[in-house]
Amino acid sequence: MNEEFSLAPSREHRLELADGRELAVAEFGEPTGVPVVFFAGAASSRSMNAFGTSARERHVRMLTFDRPGLGDSTPHAAKSLTSVAADLADVLEQLELIQPYALANSQGAPFALAAAGQGMFRRTALVSPADEVAHEAVRSQLPADVASFVESVHTDPHGITSFLSAFDPDRMFEFVMSGASRSDAPVFGNERFRQLFRRSLEEALGSGGAGYAQDTVLASSRWPVAVPRDGSLDIWFGSDDTAHSPDLGATLSGRFGGERRIVDGVGGSLLWVRTGQILDQLMT
């Protein structure tokens, strides 16, 4: 892994939302840099980032945040994809940011799409995004165990929520690493990256797994989002990625009109392998 990703943010905020809740936000890079909002994956806090050598060279100001119920952000019993988008719109207004770029990884993808659908971003890149597994065209391609899980989200949401809420940082770390391909070893086996990921999990799940459970139920249900088909969406997958989409985003890109880009020889670690290439395409 050539990148040296930041283990600590440059600045942090606790911003009060309209209903009195707080959203924890972190920033990496100079305050005058090009703003890029990063949507981290499952059970990940604001510490998780893609701010390394490539982002520094491109003068990126990367903003990350704890979704409600994760880390230091106040839980929200009625959390939805659209409510998180509304929270983020409030934050961007407070920070006086107009149409930043958006970069989303894994389970962060549906939350990014919901915000993009409201015209919040200049351009959006989904990298190794979780697919909309509840959509019939995707669901029909899923392995039996994943299809069964998606069915249970619909038929037994309380049971699934209880099961997911029991995840702790160690269990989540092993779950993610066990789904990685061999070609991800340069990143996922890198001690600095593992330290970053573990810290993120410990922060996000420090008060329990309820927020993660909410996010996973939302991501595993139908996504009530509509994104303008205006060429402002890119969807990136590694050819070895077997964890995020059964067809490497072919259905996803067809539905949302995104330009699909497949990179050979890498799996779910794509974001941290091709950071510079992804940022260059995003910020064109």
N, C-alpha and C positions, 0 to 999 in steps of 0.2 A: 504494500500500500504506500504510494508516494505522498499522499496528502497527510498533513499533520492537523487533525481536526481539534478545535478548541474544546477544552474540558470545562471552561468557565466562561460565562457571558461577560460582555463589556459593561452592560448596564442592566438593571432589573426594575420592574414597575409592578405595583399592585394597583390596578385601576378599577375604580368603582363604576359599576354599570347602572343603568337607569333604574333597575329594580332593587338596588342596594347590594347585590352580589359583587364579588370581586373577581377579576381575572388576572392571573399572574402572567406577566410578559417578560421575556428576556430579549436582549439585543446583542448581536455579535457584529463587530466592525465599527467603523467610524460613523458618527451621527449624520455626516453629510454624504454618506455613500448611497448607492442605488438600492432602494428598499425592496426586499424580497421577503414575503411572508412564508414561513416554513410550517407545513402541517405534518407533524411527526406521526409515526405508526402507532400500533396498538400498545396501550399501557405505557406510553412514553411521555416524559415530562418536557418542560421547556428547555431542559439541558440538552436534549437530543438535537443534533444540528448537522448541517452539511457545510459548515463554515471552516474551511481549511485554506491551504495555499492558493487554490484556484479562485476561491471567493475573495481572498485578500487582494490578489493580483487584479481582479476586476472591480475592486472598490465597492463590494457589496455590503450593504447594511442588512443583515439577516435578523428578522424578528420571529421569535418562536413563542408559543404560549401553552399553558396547561388548559386542556379542555375542561369544562365544568365537571367537578367531582374527581379530578386527577390533581395530584400535587397540591399546590397552594390556591387553586381556584375553587371558589365556593360551589358545592354541589347544586344541581338544578333538577328537581324531581321531574319536571316536564321537558327535559332536554330532548332536542330533536336536531336533525341536520339544519333546519332553517333557524332554530333558536340560536345555535352556535354561530351561524352566519350573522345573525343580528348582533350577537355579543361582539363579534369581530368588527363589524361595521362601527359600533360604538367606540371600540378601542382605536380604530384607525382615525376616527374623527378627533378623538382626544389627542392623538399624537400628530394630528394635522398631516396625515398621509393620504394622498389622493391617487387612486388607481396604481398601487404598487404591483409588482410581479408576484406570482404565487408558485410555490414549489411544494409538492405533496408526495409523501412516501407511504406505501402500504395502506393501512387503515385510515390514514389521513385523507385519502383520495375523495371519499364521498362528502366529507366536510368541505374540502376545497371546491368541489363541483357545486355544492349548494351556494357557496359564497360567490363563485364565478357566475352562476346563473343570475345573480342580482347585479351584475355589472361591476363588481367590486375591484376586479383586477385588469390590468393592461393585457396580460397574457398569463397562461397557466400551464405548468408542466406537471404531469402525473408520472412518477417514476416507480416502477414495480408496484402499481396500484392494486389494492384489493378490488376484485371484480364485484359486480352486483349479482351475487350468487342467487338471489331470490328471483331474478328475472328468468322467465321460462327458457329463453334461448341459451342462457348460461347454465342454468340448473340442470338441464338435460345432459350436459357434458361432464358433470361433476362425478368424482368417485363416490361410491355408495356411502361411505362413512361421512363424507362432507354433505352429501345430499340429505342424509338422515339428520344431521345437525341442523341444517337449514329448515327442515320440516319441523323439528322440535322447537325452533325459535317461533314458528307460527302456531303450533298446537300447544306448547307448554312453555310460554315465555317466563313464567315464574320459576319453574324448575331449572331452565337454562340460566336465568339470572343468578339463582342461588349457586349453581355449579361454577359459573364464571367468576362470581364474587370471591370464591375461595382461592383464586390464583394469587400467589405471592411472588416477589421478585425472582426467587430461585426457580420456581416452577415455570414462570414466564420466560426466563432466560433459556432454560433447557428446551422449552417448546419451540422457541424461535430458532435456536441453533440446530435442533434436530431436523428442521425442515429445509436447511440450507444445502445447496449443492456443493460438490467438491471444488468447483471453480470459485466458490465464495471464500475459500480458506484464506487467501491473502488479506482479506478485510476482516472477516469474522474470527479469524485466528490471531489477529493483531492485538497485542495486549492493550495498546492505547485505545483502540476502538472498543474492546470488551470492557475496559474501565468506564468509558463514556456511556455505553449502553447499560451497564449495571447501575451506574449512578442514576441514570434517567428512570429506570424501572423502580429503584428504591424510592426515589422522590415521588413518582406517580402513584405508586401503590402503598405509600407510607401509612395512609389512613385506611387501607383496605382496598378491595377490588371492585367496589360497587360502581365507580365511574367507568372503569374498564368494561364491566359487564354491560352497562348502558350503551357504550360505544359499539360493542360487538353486536348487540341485538339490533341497533340501528343500522350498522353496516351489513348485517345479514338479512335485513328486511328490504322491501322495495324502497328505492330512493326517489322521493318526490322532488326531483330537480329537473330543470330544463336549461341547457347551456346554448347560447347563440352559436349557430354553425357559421362562424365568421373567420375561421382560420386561427383563432387565438388559443387553441388547445393542442398540446403535444402529449402523446402517450408513449412512454418508454418501457421496454421490457428487455431483460437479458434472455438469451436463447435457452439458458439452462434453468430458468425459473419455473418450478413446478408447484409453488406454494400460493401464488396470487391469482392466477387466472387459468382456466383449462385450455384456452386457445390463445394465450399471450395477448389478450386484449383485442382480438379481431372483432368480436361482437361489440365490445365496449366502444372502440373507435368508430365502428359503423353507426352506432346509435347516437353518439354525441358529436360526431363529425371531427374527431381529433386526428391529427397526423400521427400514425403509428410508426415507431422506430424500434427495430429489433437489433440488439448488439450481441454478436456472437461471443461465446466463451466465458459468459458470466451469468450468474443467477440473480438472486434478490439483493445482492450487494452492489448492484449497478450504480446507484446514486453516488456511492463513495469511490467507485472506480473511474467513472467518466464525469466527474463533477464539472470540470471546465467545459467540456463539450456540451453538457446539458445547459449550463448557465449561458453559454454563448448563443445557443438556439433560443433559449427563453427570452433573452434580452435583445434580440435582433429587432 
